[in-house]
């Protein structure tokens, strides 16, 4: 089957609308599982294109399907929709209208690129298989992918492979990065609550100070990261919050630590969690205090399967040329809940460059970050080419 080429007028006709839509979403960000306006905008765009829309998976998720000739075959193309609890520091016209909330990770752009693909594919010849456009809520700490799966995503949308894409300020605009195997880390958050006995600061012997114990735990976390695993197996343990006391002359009853563990292996993630638990139990026993360890917001590693990674690399080379692909990009220790989908189905997650030519883009999760509208068209081309080629080469 010959793959149709996207006519340039088809893209240029929608270019200004896509940029305007992206900026509208940027100006109206919503936190995880609160994406009600965003979901309505997405649903309205899809319905205007003639799609039937499925809503409610994962709470605020939106799904539309483009039926193929063989309804038994299908793939998922996924975009995330939620924003972050960050106060935006930009002053352009589409700055966030919501105090303390902004699209600092580019999910506004991801949403529009996938809407663009749904628009273009709707106007082209029917594909051999079905494409499911999945607009996912709650990626930022909410495990929205897991919630959509638990709500029956793959039962209602029969799927043999899943594909995701994220913008990346570390790559030039319109360039792509991918790798086989883990591309994003497994991650979990932890909370350690330490209970001692309060006392006057001048009489520490009458109490049980939890602060030295908490300090020891912070240092031991770094020892675990450095000495409890193979040195070539990456892992990061970061204690990012330390709360204790309310004044400067009273030893508090309690201290609390919070942080995160990142690994490229879900197995290593579980091992380090056990090691931290044992360390806290041992130190608290030695100090005569109590420690409670809690883990939450677990994300598995995002692991690209070999065949699908090779396929995506081929799509990028055929569509954009060899110069615009980095086929063995280093894995990153950030986490992404697309890993839940890759635990269920084979697939691949790619990065698309966001950095404008000759300048450095603000990092993800930075208060001055903004998605680069110039890459929307490249994102649309990638999604369309992937959908067209998948059913003819697999």
N, C-alpha and C positions, 0 to 999 in steps of 0.2 A: 504494500500500500504506500503510495506517495504521500509524504507529509506536506500538508498545505503550508504555505508561507503566509505569515501575517501581513496583510497589506499595510503599508505605512499610513495611508489615510485613516485606517481603522483605529490606529493608535493616536494619531494627531488630533482626531476628532474629539477624543475623550481626555486629552492631556490636561487641559485647564480644569476640567471638572474633577479629575482625580486629585490634582493639587489642592483645589478649593475644598474638596471633601476631607482630605487629610488635615488641612489646617483647621477645619471646623471641629474635627474630632480632637485635635490637639488643644483647642480652646475650651473644650468641654470634657475634661478627663474624668474618669470614674474608677474608684478602687475596686479591688477584686470582689466579685459577686454583687457589685452594685452597678454593673454596666447596663442599666435599663435604657438610658437614652441611646447609648452606643448600639445596643442590640436592636433597638427600633430603627435607627438609621440604617444599619446593615440589612435588616429584614425589608425595609422599604426599598432600598436600592435593588435587592434581589427580586422582589416582587415586580418592580417596574421593568425588569429584564425578562419577566415571564416565568420565574422560578416559583415552585411551591416551596414554602419555608417551614422547616421543623424548628420549634422553639422549646426551650425549657430544659434541655439536657445540661446537666451541671449547674442548673439554676438559671443562668442568663445566656446560655449557649445558643447559637444559631447555626443551622445546617441547611444547605441546599444541595440538591443532587442534579447532575446533568446526565440523564439516562443514556446508556450506550446500547449498541445493537445486541450485545450479550449481557443481560441484566445480572447474570451470576458473577460477573467480574466487576471489581471496583477498586478504586484507590482513594485515599484521603489526602487532600491538601489542606494543611492546617495553618491558621493565623491566630494570634492571641490578641485580646482586646483591652485588657485592664491597664491602669496607670499606677503610679507610685505615690506614697505619702511624702512628697518632697515639695518645698516651696520654690516655685520657679523663679529664676533670677534673670530671665530674658525680658526685653521690652519691645519686642516686635508686635505687630497687630494681632497675631493669633496666640498671644500669651494666654496661659490658663486663666479661666474665669473662676476657678474653684480654689479657694484659699487652702494652701498646704497640700495640693494635689497637682501632679503634672505627668505628662507623658515623657518620662525621662529615659525610656528604654526603646522607644520607637514602635510600640504596638499599634499606634495610630497609622503608621506607614505600612506595617505588616497587613493590617486589616484592609487598607485601600489597595495594596498590590493584589491581594487575593480577590477582592471585588472586581478589580480590573480584569483578572484572568477569567472570572465567571462571565463578565461582559463579553470578552473576545471569543471565548469558546462557544458561547451561545450562538454566535453569528457564523460559525464555521461548520463544516460537514460533521455529521454524527460520528462519534468515536466508536471503536469496537467494544469498549467497556465503559462503565459508569464512573464519573468523577464526583466525589463528595467534597464540597467546600465546607470546611469546619471552622467556625469562628468561636474560639474557646475563651471562656472567662477564667479569671482567677489563676493566671500563671504565676503571678508575683506572690509566692508563699502560700497560695491556696490549693495547690494540686488540682487545678480545674480539669486537667486532662484525665486524671484518675476519676474525678466525679462524673465526667461525661461517659467514660467507659463503664463505670458502675451503673449509670442510668440507661445503658443499653446501646451506646453508640454503634458498636460493631455488629450488634444483632439487627438494628434497624438500618444500618448502612453496611452491607456485606463488603468486606475490605480485605484485599490480599497484600497491600503494602501501604505504608504511611510516609508522608514527606512533610518536612518543616523547613522554614527559612527564617533567619534572624539577621538584621542589619548589624554591621560591625565597623565601628569607627577606626579600627586599626588597619583596615584595608582601603585602598583607593576606591572611590565611587565606581560602582559598576563592575568591580572585580569580585571573584568568588573564591571562597576557601572551603575545603572539606577534607575529611580524612576517614579512612575505614577504622572501625573500632571506636573507643571512647573519644568523643569530641567535647563533651561537657561533663563535669564532675558529678558524682553522687554527693548529696549534701543533706545535713540535718542540723537542727538547732538544738542547743542544750541549755538547761537551767539547773544550777546547783544551789540549793538552799542550805545554809549552814546555821545551826542553832547552838549558841553557847549560853552564857549567863552575863547579864549586864552588871556594871559596877562603876564606881567613881573612877575617873581617869587616874587619880592619885593613889588608888587602892586596887590595882589589877589583881592582886592575890585573892580578893574576895569575889571575883567573878571568873568567867571563862571567856576570854577574848576571842571572838570568831575571826577577827581580821588577820592575825598571823596565819591561821589555818587557811583562810581564803587565799592569801598570798602564796602559800606553799602549793596550793592546788593550781594556781595560775602557772607557776614555774614547772610543776610536774606535767602539766598538759604539753608543754614544749618538749619535755623529755620523752613523753610518749610518742609525739610526732617524729622525733629524731631517732629514737632507739627501739621502738616496738614494731618496726616494719622493715622490709627490704628497702635500702636506700634508693633503689632505682624505681620504686613504686611510689608515685607522688601522693602526698597527703598534706593538708594544712589544718591545724587546729588553732583557732583564734578566739581568745577571750576578749569580748568587745564591750562588756558592761560589768561594772563592779559597784555594787551599792551596799553601803553600810553606814549606819549612824545618822544622827540629825544635828549633832552639835560637837564642839571640839573638846569638851571636858567630860564626856560620858562614854564609857565602853558600851557598845550596843549589844543587844541580845543576839542579833542576827546579821548575817551578811548574805549577799546573793551575787552569783556570777552568771553571766549569760554569754553564749558564743556559738560558734559554728564549726562543724567538721566537714571538710571537703576531700574527697578521694576520687580516683578514676575507676574504682572497683567497688561495687556494692558489698562484696565480701569483706574487703578491707574496712569499709565503713562500719560494718557490724562489729568487726574485731576491735576497732578503736573505741567504739561505744562501750564495749565490755571492759576494755582496759581503763577507761575513765571511771567507770562505775567501781571497779575494784580499787583503783587508786583512792577515790573519795572515801570508800568504806574503810580502807586501811589507815589513812591519815586521820580521819575523824575518830577512829578507835584509839589511835595513839594520843590524840589530843584530849580525849574524853568528851568530845562533842558529838553532835549528830549532823549527818549530811544526807540530803535527799536529792537524787539526780533524776531529771526528767528530760526525755528526748521528744522532739516534735518537728513538724514540717519536714518530714523526710522526702527527698527526691532521689530516685535511682540515677545511676550514671546514664548519660545519653550516648548509647552505643550504636553506631552505624553498622549495618550489616554489609559484608563485602560486595555482594552482587549489586545491591541497590546503590552503593557508593560509586562503584564503577559505572553504573548506568547514568547516575547524575553527572559524573565527570564528563562522560561522553556527550550528554545533552548540552552542558556548558560549552565544551570545545566546539561542537557543531554549530551552536547558536552565536557564540561570542568570540571564538578563536582561542588558540593556546595561550596567548599573552595575558588573558584575563582570568586565568584559573591558577590557584595554588592548591595542588592536589594532595598535599600532605601537610596541611597546616597544623601547628602544634595544638595539642589538646589544651583546653582552658579550664581553670579550677572554679569558674562560676557554674551554677546549676540551672537546669531547665527541665520543666516537667513534661516536655515531649518524651523524655526517657520512659515515662509510663506507657506511652503508645508503642514505643520501640520494644518494650517487654512483651507486648501482645502480638505485634506484627513486625515483619521485616520492613526496613525502610532506611531513610537517610535524612540528615539534618545538615543544611548548608548555611554558610555565612555569605552575605552580600555586602560589599564595601560601602561605607557611608561617608567617607572622608572626601570633601570637595578637592578638586585638583589644586595642588600647591599650598594647601592649608591643612592644619590639624583640626579634626573634629573633636568636640567635647566628648568625654567618655560617657559610656552608659551610666545611668543613675546619677549624673551630674546635674546640678540645678540650671546649668546653661546649655544642656543638651537640646538639640532639635534634629528631627529626621530630615534627611536631604531629599527634597522632592524630585531632584534630578534622577534619582535611581528608581522611581516608581515604574517607569516604562521598562527598565531592564528586569525588574522583578516580575512584571506582567509577562514579558517575553519568556523568562525562565519557566514560569508556571505553565504557560501555554505549550511550550516546546516539550516539557516533561510529560504533560498529559497526552499530547499527540504521539510521542514516541513510545511511551510505556507499553501501550497495547499492541504495538507493531513489533516490538523487540523482546517481549516477555510472553 
